[in-house]
Amino acid sequence: MDYFIIIVTTAVGLYFHWWLYRRIRQWSDRDLALSLAEGDTAKRAYMLEQLASAQREGVRRRDLPAWLQAAAADYRASEG
């Protein structure tokens, strides 16, 4: 019975750490997109859409900042 408790507790702890890691990554990606919006509400919605698009397209996490910066530049180009 002791081994069962240790195994279950370890499994739950590992799952919780994995879940927390994923949430922090999501929050940091969202914060990156919102920081590029520069306080503009319309651009904020646009950048969140672009973040969702990047996730659907499978943009690698290391390429995400450059991808979002290019999307922000495209927004400025289409705006003016």
N, C-alpha and C positions, 0 to 999 in steps of 0.2 A: 504494500500500500504506500510506503514511503517513496518508492521509485515512481509510482504513478503521479503522486503530487509534485514531485520534482520535474517530471517530464511535462506535465500540464502547465505548471508555472513557467517553465522555461519557454515553452511554445507560445504561451500568451504574451510573455515579455518580448520575445522576438517579433511577434506580430505587431505589438504596440509600437516598438521602435521602427519597424518598417513603415507602418501607417503614419507615424509622426514625421519621419524623413520625407515621405511623399507629400504630406501636407505643407511642410516647410518649403519644399521645392516649388509647389504650386503658388504659395504666397509670394515667394521671391520673384517668380516669373511674372506674376500679376503686378507686383510692385514695380518691376522694371518697365512693363508696358505703361503703367500709369505715370511713372516719372517722365516718360517721353511725351506724355500728353500735355505737359506744361500748364496744367490747371484749366485748360479749355474743355468744357463739358462735351462738345461735339467731337473733339479730337479724342477725348477719353473713351467714348463709345466706339469710335473707329479703332483705336488701339486695342481695346478688348476684343473686338471682332477679329483683328489681325492676329492677336495671340491665339484665339481659338482656331483660326485658319492655319497658323503655323503648327499647332498641335495636331490638327487633322492631316496635314501634309507630311508630318513626321520629321519636322526640322529638328536636327540634333540640338541638344541643350547648349553645347559650346558655340553653336552657330546662331543661336537665338538672339543674342544682343545685336549682332550685325544685321540680322534679318529684320528685327523690329526697328532699328534705326533707319534702314532703307524704307520701311513702310511709313515711318514718320516723315521722312523726306518726300515720299510720294504724296502724302497728305498735304504738305506745304506747297508742293508743285501744282497739285490740282486745285488748291485753294486760291492761289494768286494768279 
